[in-house]
Amino acid sequence: MAVLLQPYLTHSILVLAGDLFLWKSAKKYVGSDAARISMLLLLTCRAQNEFIIRCFTNGVEQILSVIAFYFYLNQKNRFTLSTVVLTATITLSFMMRNTSPIGWIPLLAIKVLFEGAFFPFIIAGIFVAVPIMGLTIYLDTWYYLGVVDW
C-alpha cells in the first residue's frame, strides 16, 4: 500500500509547493487581491484539479515552471540562489520532457540582453545544469540497464 500511495503523497507535496510559489509570485507582483483571485481560479478549475493529480509528468513540469518563474523574476545580473534554483528547475523540466524549455528561451534572452545575466547563466549552466543532467542520465541508464533489481 505504501508503494502504491507514495507517488500521490510526493506529488501532493509538489502541488502544494507550486501553489505556494504561485501565491508568492502573484502577491509580490500584482498584489494580494489579484493573488486571491488567481488562487481561487486555480483551486476551482476542474481541468486543473483532475489532470494535475493524474498526469504526473505534466503536473511536475507545470509545478517546476511555476517555481522557476518565481526565481526568474528575482534573477538579476549576479549569480545567486535564485540563479541556482532557476537553472535547476528548468534543467529538471528539460530532463523530463525535452520540449519544456522552449518558452524559457525568450525569457532568458530578455534577462541576458536587458539585465546582463549572461555570466550568471554560464556559471549556472556549468555548475548546476551539467551535474543535474549527468545525474539524471546516470540514474536513467542505471534503471534502464536493470541494475536496480526489484
Summary of the structure (lengths in Angstrom):
residues: 150
radius of gyration: 17.2
end to end distance: 16.0
largest distance: 51.9
contacts: 403
relative contact order: 0.09
helix: 84%
strand: 0%
